[in-house]
Amino acid sequence: MFDDLRPHLIELRKRLAISVIVIVVFAFVAFGFNQQIIAFAKAPLMGVVDGDPFIGGIGIFFTALKISIFTGFLAALPVVFSQIWAFIAPGLYENEKKYVIPFVSISTFMFLLGAAFAYYVVIPLGFQFLWMFAGNLVNFLQTLDEYIGIFTKILFGFGVAFELPVILFFLGMLGLINDKNLRDFFGYAVLIIFVFAAILTPPDVITQLLMAGPLILLYIISIVIVRMINPYKAEDDDEDDEEDNITVDANKQLK
């Protein structure tokens, strides 16, 4: 069994290595602009708090390293998705392998769209809600490093969440799921979405709802998309069609 998995593990290691190398290269470049990137990361707080609650914390090395690696990851997204496709491509048919460019392009766009939604909507509203109850954001976030950790976690979570339609689209295209599967799973999907939102967002209801709401909407949109590319066909309909064909053939023979 291990011998059968070994070629796949070797290929996976190769794809991961390429992705990591590209991320590190972009992170190294981003590190030279870490102060500007940190200022950009703190910008959503400027409309919530008065002044800079983390003044004097920008020079922290590990904070700069953390935000640089995340920036490198965002910059390397096309390469990361292309390596994911290269890993699964050997298991696809020839006519399916041609979707590499749409997959990489749409996946990158949806991840960045999710991160942008988190940056411009979720973080300002979420921290404004926390500010109303905490009275002082520094009481909630003691250090800049802690804020950057939550910031990158939220952006990453929303980026991954917005990949849902892409994943379901390609599963539907491969015939692995249909719209009925998604409709039947809807109740469980809502529960999983709220658990996912609770894990990846700060402990406040507003931020969790801001993640769960769009995800549920994306799931519903995915049902419509999958219905267009791989609609459910009832087995009873197939049997009725076969019976009708048999009846027609029998009538022809009698004539």
Accessible surface in RSA format (square Angstrom, percent):
REM  Atomic radii and reference values for relative SASA: ProtOr
REM  Chains: A
REM  Algorithm: Lee & Richards
REM  Probe-radius: 1.40
REM  Slices: 20
REM RES _ NUM      All-atoms   Total-Side   Main-Chain    Non-polar    All polar
REM                ABS   REL    ABS   REL    ABS   REL    ABS   REL    ABS   REL
RES MET A   1   186.56  96.6 142.72  94.5  43.85 104.4 108.37  92.1  78.20 103.6
RES PHE A   2   118.71  59.4 113.35  70.2   5.36  13.9 114.42  69.4   4.29  12.3
RES ASP A   3   106.37  74.5  94.69  94.2  11.68  27.6  31.91  75.1  74.46  74.3
RES ASP A   4   106.06  74.3  95.81  95.4  10.24  24.2  31.64  74.5  74.42  74.2
RES LEU A   5    79.54  44.3  79.54  56.9   0.00   0.0  79.54  55.9   0.00   0.0
RES ARG A   6   117.13  49.2 117.12  59.7   0.01   0.0  33.65  46.0  83.48  50.6
RES PRO A   7    79.53  58.0  70.53  64.3   9.00  32.7  74.75  61.7   4.78  29.7
RES HIS A   8   108.83  59.5 108.12  75.1   0.71   1.8  63.03  65.0  45.80  53.3
RES LEU A   9    84.65  47.1  80.12  57.3   4.53  11.4  80.47  56.5   4.19  11.3
RES ILE A  10    88.69  50.5  86.52  64.5   2.17   5.2  88.03  63.4   0.66   1.8
RES GLU A  11    45.75  26.3  44.85  33.9   0.90   2.1  18.52  35.8  27.22  22.2
RES LEU A  12    67.91  37.8  67.91  48.6   0.00   0.0  67.91  47.7   0.00   0.0
RES ARG A  13   165.26  69.4 162.90  83.0   2.37   5.6  66.75  91.2  98.51  59.7
RES LYS A  14   106.28  51.8  99.23  60.9   7.05  16.8  61.29  55.2  44.99  47.9
RES ARG A  15    43.56  18.3  43.22  22.0   0.34   0.8   5.84   8.0  37.71  22.9
RES LEU A  16   101.56  56.6 101.39  72.5   0.17   0.4 101.51  71.3   0.05   0.1
RES ALA A  17    46.25  42.5  38.18  58.9   8.07  18.4  45.90  64.6   0.35   0.9
RES ILE A  18    56.10  31.9  55.03  41.0   1.06   2.6  56.06  40.4   0.04   0.1
RES SER A  19    11.09   9.4  11.09  14.8   0.00   0.0   7.40  15.8   3.69   5.2
RES VAL A  20    82.15  54.1  82.15  74.4   0.00   0.0  82.15  71.4   0.00   0.0
RES ILE A  21   110.11  62.7 107.88  80.4   2.23   5.4 110.00  79.2   0.11   0.3
RES VAL A  22    32.05  21.1  30.69  27.8   1.36   3.3  32.05  27.8   0.00   0.0
RES ILE A  23    28.77  16.4  28.77  21.4   0.00   0.0  28.77  20.7   0.00   0.0
RES VAL A  24    87.83  57.8  86.66  78.5   1.16   2.8  87.41  76.0   0.41   1.1
RES VAL A  25    84.78  55.8  81.83  74.1   2.96   7.1  84.69  73.6   0.10   0.3
RES PHE A  26    79.83  39.9  77.33  47.9   2.50   6.5  77.33  46.9   2.50   7.2
RES ALA A  27    10.02   9.2   8.91  13.7   1.11   2.5   9.18  12.9   0.84   2.2
RES PHE A  28   164.94  82.5 152.73  94.6  12.21  31.8 158.46  96.1   6.48  18.5
RES VAL A  29    85.14  56.0  77.60  70.2   7.54  18.2  83.36  72.4   1.78   4.8
RES ALA A  30     7.75   7.1   3.80   5.9   3.95   9.0   7.48  10.5   0.28   0.7
RES PHE A  31    68.37  34.2  67.69  41.9   0.69   1.8  67.69  41.0   0.69   2.0
RES GLY A  32    63.38  78.2   0.00   N/A  63.38  78.2  34.40  94.4  28.98  64.9
RES PHE A  33   113.46  56.8 113.29  70.2   0.17   0.4 113.46  68.8   0.00   0.0
RES ASN A  34    25.05  17.3  24.72  23.9   0.33   0.8   0.00   0.0  25.05  24.2
RES GLN A  35   108.81  60.8 106.11  77.5   2.70   6.4  19.87  42.3  88.94  67.5
RES GLN A  36   115.84  64.8 105.61  77.2  10.22  24.3  58.70 124.9  57.14  43.3
RES ILE A  37    31.83  18.1  29.79  22.2   2.03   4.9  31.77  22.9   0.06   0.2
RES ILE A  38     0.00   0.0   0.00   0.0   0.00   0.0   0.00   0.0   0.00   0.0
RES ALA A  39    53.27  49.0  44.67  68.9   8.60  19.6  46.01  64.8   7.26  19.2
RES PHE A  40   111.63  55.8 105.89  65.6   5.74  14.9 111.03  67.3   0.60   1.7
RES ALA A  41     1.33   1.2   1.33   2.1   0.00   0.0   1.33   1.9   0.00   0.0
RES LYS A  42     9.96   4.9   9.96   6.1   0.00   0.0   8.37   7.5   1.60   1.7
RES ALA A  43    44.61  41.0  34.25  52.9  10.35  23.6  35.57  50.1   9.03  23.9
RES PRO A  44    14.88  10.8   1.51   1.4  13.38  48.6  11.70   9.7   3.19  19.8
RES LEU A  45     0.03   0.0   0.03   0.0   0.00   0.0   0.03   0.0   0.00   0.0
RES MET A  46    87.08  45.1  68.64  45.4  18.44  43.9  44.38  37.7  42.70  56.6
RES GLY A  47    77.22  95.2   0.00   N/A  77.22  95.2  41.10 112.8  36.12  80.9
RES VAL A  48    24.13  15.9   6.32   5.7  17.81  42.9   9.25   8.0  14.88  40.4
RES VAL A  49     7.79   5.1   2.26   2.0   5.53  13.3   2.87   2.5   4.92  13.3
RES ASP A  50   143.55 100.6 115.62 115.1  27.93  66.0  41.10  96.7 102.45 102.2
RES GLY A  51    53.91  66.5   0.00   N/A  53.91  66.5  40.63 111.5  13.27  29.7
RES ASP A  52    47.32  33.1  27.60  27.5  19.72  46.6  13.49  31.7  33.84  33.7
RES PRO A  53    32.13  23.4   5.60   5.1  26.54  96.5  16.70  13.8  15.44  95.9
RES PHE A  54    11.28   5.6   3.32   2.1   7.97  20.7  10.92   6.6   0.36   1.0
RES ILE A  55   144.27  82.1 121.33  90.4  22.94  55.3 122.88  88.5  21.39  58.0
RES GLY A  56    79.17  97.6   0.00   N/A  79.17  97.6  41.53 114.0  37.64  84.3
RES GLY A  57    12.40  15.3   0.00   N/A  12.40  15.3  12.02  33.0   0.37   0.8
RES ILE A  58    47.75  27.2  46.14  34.4   1.61   3.9  46.14  33.2   1.61   4.4
RES GLY A  59    71.58  88.3   0.00   N/A  71.58  88.3  40.27 110.5  31.30  70.1
RES ILE A  60    72.26  41.1  65.14  48.5   7.12  17.2  71.45  51.5   0.81   2.2
RES PHE A  61   115.22  57.6 106.84  66.2   8.38  21.8 110.52  67.0   4.70  13.5
RES PHE A  62   141.11  70.6 139.07  86.1   2.04   5.3 139.07  84.3   2.04   5.8
RES THR A  63     0.00   0.0   0.00   0.0   0.00   0.0   0.00   0.0   0.00   0.0
RES ALA A  64     5.25   4.8   5.25   8.1   0.00   0.0   5.25   7.4   0.00   0.0
RES LEU A  65    65.18  36.3  65.18  46.6   0.00   0.0  65.18  45.8   0.00   0.0
RES LYS A  66    75.36  36.8  68.75  42.2   6.60  15.7  52.74  47.5  22.61  24.1
RES ILE A  67     2.66   1.5   2.66   2.0   0.00   0.0   2.66   1.9   0.00   0.0
RES SER A  68     0.60   0.5   0.60   0.8   0.00   0.0   0.60   1.3   0.00   0.0
RES ILE A  69    85.54  48.7  85.54  63.7   0.00   0.0  85.54  61.6   0.00   0.0
RES PHE A  70    21.45  10.7  18.35  11.4   3.09   8.0  21.26  12.9   0.19   0.5
RES THR A  71    37.94  27.0  37.62  38.1   0.32   0.8  33.42  44.9   4.52   6.8
RES GLY A  72     0.32   0.4   0.00   N/A   0.32   0.4   0.32   0.9   0.00   0.0
RES PHE A  73    38.70  19.4  38.70  24.0   0.00   0.0  38.70  23.5   0.00   0.0
RES LEU A  74    40.93  22.8  35.10  25.1   5.83  14.6  35.33  24.8   5.60  15.1
RES ALA A  75    49.71  45.7  24.06  37.1  25.65  58.3  36.36  51.2  13.35  35.4
RES ALA A  76     0.05   0.0   0.00   0.0   0.05   0.1   0.05   0.1   0.00   0.0
RES LEU A  77     0.84   0.5   0.84   0.6   0.00   0.0   0.84   0.6   0.00   0.0
RES PRO A  78    59.68  43.5  58.10  53.0   1.58   5.7  58.52  48.3   1.16   7.2
RES VAL A  79    44.26  29.1  43.27  39.2   0.99   2.4  44.26  38.5   0.00   0.0
RES VAL A  80    22.19  14.6  21.96  19.9   0.23   0.6  21.96  19.1   0.23   0.6
RES PHE A  81    19.63   9.8  19.63  12.2   0.00   0.0  19.63  11.9   0.00   0.0
RES SER A  82    33.63  28.4  30.87  41.2   2.76   6.4  25.10  53.4   8.54  12.0
RES GLN A  83    24.42  13.7  24.11  17.6   0.31   0.7   2.64   5.6  21.78  16.5
RES ILE A  84    78.20  44.5  74.79  55.7   3.41   8.2  77.97  56.1   0.23   0.6
RES TRP A  85    11.26   4.5  11.26   5.4   0.00   0.0   9.44   5.0   1.82   2.9
RES ALA A  86    27.03  24.9  18.55  28.6   8.48  19.3  23.09  32.5   3.94  10.4
RES PHE A  87    67.08  33.6  56.80  35.2  10.28  26.7  56.80  34.4  10.28  29.4
RES ILE A  88    72.94  41.5  63.53  47.3   9.41  22.7  69.87  50.3   3.07   8.3
RES ALA A  89    16.27  15.0  16.27  25.1   0.00   0.0  16.27  22.9   0.00   0.0
RES PRO A  90    98.27  71.6  68.05  62.0  30.23 109.9  73.02  60.3  25.26 157.0
RES GLY A  91    74.82  92.3   0.00   N/A  74.82  92.3  38.74 106.3  36.08  80.8
RES LEU A  92    24.47  13.6  12.42   8.9  12.04  30.3  13.88   9.7  10.59  28.5
RES TYR A  93   164.31  76.7 160.40  91.3   3.92  10.2 115.76  87.0  48.55  59.8
RES GLU A  94   134.16  77.0 120.80  91.4  13.36  31.8  67.55 130.7  66.61  54.4
RES ASN A  95    95.71  66.0  86.80  83.9   8.91  21.4  37.45  90.1  58.26  56.3
RES GLU A  96    21.71  12.5  21.71  16.4   0.00   0.0   4.36   8.4  17.35  14.2
RES LYS A  97    67.26  32.8  61.94  38.0   5.33  12.7  29.44  26.5  37.82  40.3
RES LYS A  98   140.14  68.4 113.90  69.9  26.24  62.5  72.62  65.4  67.52  71.9
RES TYR A  99    72.02  33.6  72.02  41.0   0.00   0.0  35.60  26.8  36.42  44.9
RES VAL A 100    51.07  33.6  51.07  46.2   0.00   0.0  51.07  44.4   0.00   0.0
RES ILE A 101   128.83  73.3 126.44  94.2   2.39   5.8 128.82  92.8   0.01   0.0
RES PRO A 102    53.64  39.1  48.33  44.1   5.31  19.3  53.64  44.3   0.00   0.0
RES PHE A 103    21.81  10.9  21.81  13.5   0.00   0.0  21.81  13.2   0.00   0.0
RES VAL A 104    22.15  14.6  22.15  20.1   0.00   0.0  22.15  19.2   0.00   0.0
RES SER A 105    61.57  52.0  49.39  65.9  12.18  28.1  37.96  80.8  23.61  33.1
RES ILE A 106    81.05  46.1  79.22  59.0   1.83   4.4  81.05  58.4   0.00   0.0
RES SER A 107     0.69   0.6   0.69   0.9   0.00   0.0   0.00   0.0   0.69   1.0
RES THR A 108    19.14  13.6  19.14  19.4   0.00   0.0  19.07  25.6   0.07   0.1
RES PHE A 109   122.14  61.1 118.41  73.3   3.73   9.7 121.72  73.8   0.42   1.2
RES MET A 110    24.06  12.5  24.06  15.9   0.00   0.0   9.85   8.4  14.21  18.8
RES PHE A 111     5.45   2.7   5.45   3.4   0.00   0.0   5.45   3.3   0.00   0.0
RES LEU A 112    77.29  43.0  73.70  52.7   3.59   9.0  74.04  52.0   3.25   8.8
RES LEU A 113    75.00  41.8  70.41  50.4   4.58  11.5  74.28  52.2   0.71   1.9
RES GLY A 114     0.00   0.0   0.00   N/A   0.00   0.0   0.00   0.0   0.00   0.0
RES ALA A 115     6.74   6.2   6.28   9.7   0.46   1.1   6.59   9.3   0.15   0.4
RES ALA A 116    39.24  36.1  33.20  51.2   6.04  13.7  38.39  54.1   0.85   2.3
RES PHE A 117    53.92  27.0  47.51  29.4   6.42  16.7  53.33  32.3   0.59   1.7
RES ALA A 118     0.00   0.0   0.00   0.0   0.00   0.0   0.00   0.0   0.00   0.0
RES TYR A 119    16.09   7.5  15.50   8.8   0.59   1.5  12.44   9.4   3.64   4.5
RES TYR A 120   149.34  69.7 128.01  72.8  21.33  55.5  96.40  72.4  52.93  65.3
RES VAL A 121    50.81  33.4  48.50  43.9   2.31   5.6  50.81  44.1   0.00   0.0
RES VAL A 122     0.11   0.1   0.00   0.0   0.11   0.3   0.00   0.0   0.11   0.3
RES ILE A 123     0.96   0.5   0.00   0.0   0.96   2.3   0.96   0.7   0.00   0.0
RES PRO A 124    32.31  23.6  32.01  29.2   0.31   1.1  32.05  26.5   0.27   1.7
RES LEU A 125    81.25  45.2  78.44  56.1   2.81   7.1  78.46  55.1   2.78   7.5
RES GLY A 126     2.45   3.0   0.00   N/A   2.45   3.0   2.45   6.7   0.00   0.0
RES PHE A 127     1.95   1.0   1.95   1.2   0.00   0.0   1.95   1.2   0.00   0.0
RES GLN A 128    88.47  49.5  88.47  64.7   0.00   0.0  12.20  26.0  76.26  57.8
RES PHE A 129    53.07  26.6  51.41  31.8   1.66   4.3  52.61  31.9   0.47   1.3
RES LEU A 130    19.37  10.8  18.70  13.4   0.67   1.7  18.77  13.2   0.61   1.6
RES TRP A 131    73.34  29.4  72.30  35.0   1.05   2.5  48.48  25.8  24.86  40.3
RES MET A 132   137.47  71.2 102.20  67.6  35.26  84.0  89.23  75.9  48.24  63.9
RES PHE A 133   154.06  77.1 119.60  74.1  34.46  89.7 122.89  74.5  31.17  89.2
RES ALA A 134    42.21  38.8  13.71  21.2  28.51  64.8  24.08  33.9  18.14  48.0
RES GLY A 135    50.75  62.6   0.00   N/A  50.75  62.6  32.12  88.2  18.63  41.7
RES ASN A 136    62.51  43.1  62.51  60.4   0.00   0.0   9.83  23.7  52.68  50.9
RES LEU A 137     0.03   0.0   0.03   0.0   0.00   0.0   0.03   0.0   0.00   0.0
RES VAL A 138    50.42  33.2  50.41  45.6   0.01   0.0  50.41  43.8   0.01   0.0
RES ASN A 139    98.51  67.9  77.95  75.3  20.56  49.5  20.78  50.0  77.73  75.1
RES PHE A 140    55.71  27.9  39.76  24.6  15.95  41.5  44.79  27.2  10.92  31.2
RES LEU A 141     0.23   0.1   0.23   0.2   0.00   0.0   0.23   0.2   0.00   0.0
RES GLN A 142   117.04  65.5  97.80  71.5  19.24  45.8  45.75  97.4  71.29  54.1
RES THR A 143    65.85  46.8  61.54  62.4   4.32  10.3  59.14  79.4   6.72  10.2
RES LEU A 144     3.70   2.1   0.67   0.5   3.04   7.6   0.67   0.5   3.04   8.2
RES ASP A 145    43.92  30.8  43.79  43.6   0.13   0.3  10.81  25.4  33.11  33.0
RES GLU A 146    71.91  41.3  62.63  47.4   9.28  22.1  32.51  62.9  39.40  32.2
RES TYR A 147     0.00   0.0   0.00   0.0   0.00   0.0   0.00   0.0   0.00   0.0
RES ILE A 148     0.00   0.0   0.00   0.0   0.00   0.0   0.00   0.0   0.00   0.0
RES GLY A 149    22.39  27.6   0.00   N/A  22.39  27.6  17.37  47.7   5.01  11.2
RES ILE A 150    34.54  19.7  33.78  25.2   0.76   1.8  34.22  24.6   0.31   0.9
RES PHE A 151     6.29   3.1   6.29   3.9   0.00   0.0   6.29   3.8   0.00   0.0
RES THR A 152    16.16  11.5  15.45  15.7   0.70   1.7   6.95   9.3   9.21  13.9
RES LYS A 153    93.44  45.6  86.55  53.1   6.89  16.4  51.70  46.5  41.74  44.5
RES ILE A 154     1.42   0.8   1.42   1.1   0.00   0.0   1.42   1.0   0.00   0.0
RES LEU A 155    11.28   6.3  11.28   8.1   0.00   0.0  11.28   7.9   0.00   0.0
RES PHE A 156    88.66  44.4  88.66  54.9   0.00   0.0  88.66  53.8   0.00   0.0
RES GLY A 157     0.04   0.1   0.00   N/A   0.04   0.1   0.04   0.1   0.00   0.0
RES PHE A 158     0.85   0.4   0.85   0.5   0.00   0.0   0.85   0.5   0.00   0.0
RES GLY A 159     0.00   0.0   0.00   N/A   0.00   0.0   0.00   0.0   0.00   0.0
RES VAL A 160    59.29  39.0  55.35  50.1   3.93   9.5  55.58  48.3   3.70  10.0
RES ALA A 161     5.87   5.4   0.38   0.6   5.49  12.5   5.87   8.3   0.00   0.0
RES PHE A 162    16.30   8.2  16.30  10.1   0.00   0.0  16.30   9.9   0.00   0.0
RES GLU A 163    13.89   8.0  13.89  10.5   0.00   0.0  11.24  21.7   2.65   2.2
RES LEU A 164    39.49  22.0  37.79  27.0   1.70   4.3  39.41  27.7   0.08   0.2
RES PRO A 165    13.23   9.6  11.98  10.9   1.25   4.5  12.43  10.3   0.80   5.0
RES VAL A 166     7.44   4.9   3.97   3.6   3.47   8.4   7.39   6.4   0.05   0.1
RES ILE A 167    93.68  53.3  88.97  66.3   4.70  11.3  93.08  67.0   0.59   1.6
RES LEU A 168    16.67   9.3  16.67  11.9   0.00   0.0  16.67  11.7   0.00   0.0
RES PHE A 169    59.44  29.7  58.75  36.4   0.69   1.8  59.03  35.8   0.41   1.2
RES PHE A 170    17.01   8.5  17.01  10.5   0.00   0.0  17.01  10.3   0.00   0.0
RES LEU A 171    56.49  31.5  56.49  40.4   0.00   0.0  56.49  39.7   0.00   0.0
RES GLY A 172     1.61   2.0   0.00   N/A   1.61   2.0   0.00   0.0   1.61   3.6
RES MET A 173    47.31  24.5  23.37  15.5  23.94  57.0  24.56  20.9  22.74  30.1
RES LEU A 174    58.50  32.6  33.13  23.7  25.37  63.8  35.33  24.8  23.17  62.3
RES GLY A 175    49.63  61.2   0.00   N/A  49.63  61.2  19.74  54.2  29.90  67.0
RES LEU A 176   119.21  66.4  90.65  64.9  28.56  71.8  93.87  65.9  25.35  68.2
RES ILE A 177    30.62  17.4  28.47  21.2   2.15   5.2  30.62  22.1   0.00   0.0
RES ASN A 178    30.25  20.9  30.25  29.2   0.00   0.0   0.96   2.3  29.29  28.3
RES ASP A 179     0.29   0.2   0.29   0.3   0.00   0.0   0.00   0.0   0.29   0.3
RES LYS A 180    69.87  34.1  69.87  42.9   0.00   0.0  36.76  33.1  33.11  35.3
RES ASN A 181    68.07  46.9  61.63  59.6   6.44  15.5  17.79  42.8  50.28  48.6
RES LEU A 182    10.49   5.8  10.49   7.5   0.00   0.0  10.49   7.4   0.00   0.0
RES ARG A 183   107.00  44.9  91.64  46.7  15.37  36.6  49.15  67.2  57.86  35.1
RES ASP A 184    89.41  62.6  62.96  62.7  26.44  62.5  33.85  79.7  55.55  55.4
RES PHE A 185    93.29  46.7  91.76  56.8   1.53   4.0  93.29  56.6   0.00   0.0
RES PHE A 186    70.39  35.2  70.39  43.6   0.00   0.0  70.39  42.7   0.00   0.0
RES GLY A 187    52.14  64.3   0.00   N/A  52.14  64.3  38.38 105.3  13.76  30.8
RES TYR A 188   144.09  67.3 142.22  80.9   1.88   4.9  94.68  71.2  49.41  60.9
RES ALA A 189     5.98   5.5   4.26   6.6   1.72   3.9   5.91   8.3   0.07   0.2
RES VAL A 190    37.11  24.4  37.11  33.6   0.00   0.0  37.11  32.2   0.00   0.0
RES LEU A 191   115.87  64.5 112.33  80.4   3.54   8.9 115.58  81.2   0.29   0.8
RES ILE A 192    97.47  55.5  95.95  71.5   1.52   3.7  97.31  70.1   0.16   0.4
RES ILE A 193    11.97   6.8  11.69   8.7   0.28   0.7  11.97   8.6   0.00   0.0
RES PHE A 194    81.53  40.8  77.37  47.9   4.16  10.8  77.86  47.2   3.67  10.5
RES VAL A 195    78.06  51.4  75.68  68.5   2.38   5.7  77.92  67.7   0.14   0.4
RES PHE A 196    59.40  29.7  57.24  35.5   2.16   5.6  59.21  35.9   0.19   0.5
RES ALA A 197     0.05   0.0   0.05   0.1   0.00   0.0   0.05   0.1   0.00   0.0
RES ALA A 198    50.91  46.8  35.50  54.8  15.41  35.0  35.69  50.3  15.22  40.3
RES ILE A 199   108.45  61.7  98.14  73.1  10.31  24.9 104.75  75.4   3.69  10.0
RES LEU A 200    28.65  16.0  28.59  20.5   0.07   0.2  28.59  20.1   0.07   0.2
RES THR A 201     9.99   7.1   0.00   0.0   9.99  23.8   2.05   2.8   7.94  12.0
RES PRO A 202     9.27   6.8   2.47   2.3   6.79  24.7   8.63   7.1   0.64   4.0
RES PRO A 203   109.78  80.0  81.55  74.3  28.23 102.6  87.57  72.3  22.21 138.0
RES ASP A 204     7.36   5.2   1.65   1.6   5.71  13.5   7.34  17.3   0.02   0.0
RES VAL A 205    93.19  61.3  92.61  83.8   0.58   1.4  92.65  80.5   0.53   1.4
RES ILE A 206    60.55  34.5  60.14  44.8   0.42   1.0  60.36  43.5   0.19   0.5
RES THR A 207     1.56   1.1   1.56   1.6   0.00   0.0   1.08   1.5   0.47   0.7
RES GLN A 208    45.05  25.2  45.05  32.9   0.00   0.0   3.17   6.8  41.87  31.8
RES LEU A 209    89.84  50.0  84.57  60.5   5.27  13.2  84.83  59.6   5.01  13.5
RES LEU A 210    37.63  21.0  36.34  26.0   1.29   3.3  37.63  26.4   0.00   0.0
RES MET A 211     0.78   0.4   0.07   0.0   0.72   1.7   0.07   0.1   0.72   0.9
RES ALA A 212     0.35   0.3   0.35   0.5   0.00   0.0   0.35   0.5   0.00   0.0
RES GLY A 213    36.74  45.3   0.00   N/A  36.74  45.3  31.07  85.3   5.66  12.7
RES PRO A 214    27.89  20.3  24.27  22.1   3.62  13.2  27.33  22.6   0.56   3.5
RES LEU A 215     8.78   4.9   8.78   6.3   0.00   0.0   8.78   6.2   0.00   0.0
RES ILE A 216    36.13  20.6  36.00  26.8   0.13   0.3  36.13  26.0   0.00   0.0
RES LEU A 217   104.85  58.4 103.24  73.9   1.61   4.1 104.38  73.3   0.47   1.3
RES LEU A 218    19.55  10.9  19.55  14.0   0.00   0.0  19.55  13.7   0.00   0.0
RES TYR A 219    10.42   4.9  10.42   5.9   0.00   0.0  10.38   7.8   0.04   0.0
RES ILE A 220    78.00  44.4  77.95  58.1   0.05   0.1  77.95  56.1   0.05   0.1
RES ILE A 221    73.45  41.8  72.39  53.9   1.06   2.6  73.45  52.9   0.00   0.0
RES SER A 222     0.96   0.8   0.37   0.5   0.59   1.4   0.96   2.0   0.00   0.0
RES ILE A 223    23.08  13.1  23.08  17.2   0.00   0.0  23.08  16.6   0.00   0.0
RES VAL A 224    83.61  55.0  82.88  75.0   0.74   1.8  83.53  72.6   0.08   0.2
RES ILE A 225    50.42  28.7  50.42  37.6   0.00   0.0  50.42  36.3   0.00   0.0
RES VAL A 226     0.21   0.1   0.21   0.2   0.00   0.0   0.21   0.2   0.00   0.0
RES ARG A 227   136.51  57.3 132.37  67.5   4.14   9.9  33.59  45.9 102.92  62.4
RES MET A 228   149.76  77.6 113.97  75.4  35.79  85.2 104.41  88.8  45.35  60.1
RES ILE A 229    68.61  39.0  35.52  26.5  33.09  79.7  40.93  29.5  27.68  75.1
RES ASN A 230    38.95  26.9  38.25  37.0   0.70   1.7   2.59   6.2  36.36  35.1
RES PRO A 231    76.95  56.1  65.69  59.9  11.26  40.9  65.69  54.2  11.26  70.0
RES TYR A 232    89.27  41.7  66.30  37.7  22.97  59.8  43.77  32.9  45.50  56.1
RES LYS A 233   131.42  64.1 115.19  70.7  16.23  38.6  70.42  63.4  61.00  65.0
RES ALA A 234    28.47  26.2  26.65  41.1   1.83   4.2  26.65  37.5   1.83   4.8
RES GLU A 235   127.23  73.0 125.53  95.0   1.70   4.0  40.94  79.2  86.29  70.4
RES ASP A 236    96.23  67.4  95.10  94.7   1.13   2.7  24.31  57.2  71.92  71.7
RES ASP A 237    71.46  50.1  69.97  69.6   1.50   3.5  14.48  34.1  56.99  56.8
RES ASP A 238    50.64  35.5  48.75  48.5   1.89   4.5  22.30  52.5  28.34  28.3
RES GLU A 239    93.79  53.8  92.92  70.3   0.87   2.1  29.41  56.9  64.38  52.6
RES ASP A 240    72.99  51.1  72.15  71.8   0.84   2.0  21.24  50.0  51.75  51.6
RES ASP A 241    68.70  48.1  66.74  66.4   1.96   4.6  24.03  56.6  44.67  44.5
RES GLU A 242   106.69  61.3 104.60  79.1   2.09   5.0  35.10  67.9  71.59  58.4
RES GLU A 243   105.62  60.6 103.45  78.3   2.17   5.2  36.82  71.2  68.80  56.2
RES ASP A 244    84.14  58.9  82.42  82.0   1.72   4.1  23.75  55.9  60.39  60.2
RES ASN A 245    90.60  62.5  88.86  85.9   1.75   4.2  21.61  52.0  68.99  66.7
RES ILE A 246   117.06  66.6 115.64  86.1   1.42   3.4 116.38  83.8   0.68   1.8
RES THR A 247    75.51  53.7  72.10  73.1   3.41   8.1  51.30  68.9  24.21  36.6
RES VAL A 248    73.35  48.3  72.62  65.7   0.73   1.8  73.26  63.7   0.09   0.3
RES ASP A 249    75.62  53.0  74.21  73.9   1.40   3.3  21.00  49.4  54.62  54.5
RES ALA A 250    43.78  40.3  40.23  62.1   3.55   8.1  42.75  60.2   1.03   2.7
RES ASN A 251    69.54  48.0  68.32  66.0   1.22   2.9  15.62  37.6  53.92  52.1
RES LYS A 252   140.49  68.5 124.72  76.5  15.76  37.5  76.22  68.6  64.27  68.5
RES GLN A 253   154.77  86.5 120.16  87.8  34.61  82.4  46.58  99.2 108.19  82.1
RES LEU A 254   154.70  86.2 122.17  87.4  32.53  81.8 125.52  88.2  29.18  78.5
RES LYS A 255   210.12 102.5 144.63  88.7  65.49 155.9 109.00  98.1 101.12 107.7
END  Absolute sums over single chains surface
CHAIN  1 A    14799.3      12786.5       2012.8      10488.1       4311.2
END  Absolute sums over all chains
TOTAL         14799.3      12786.5       2012.8      10488.1       4311.2
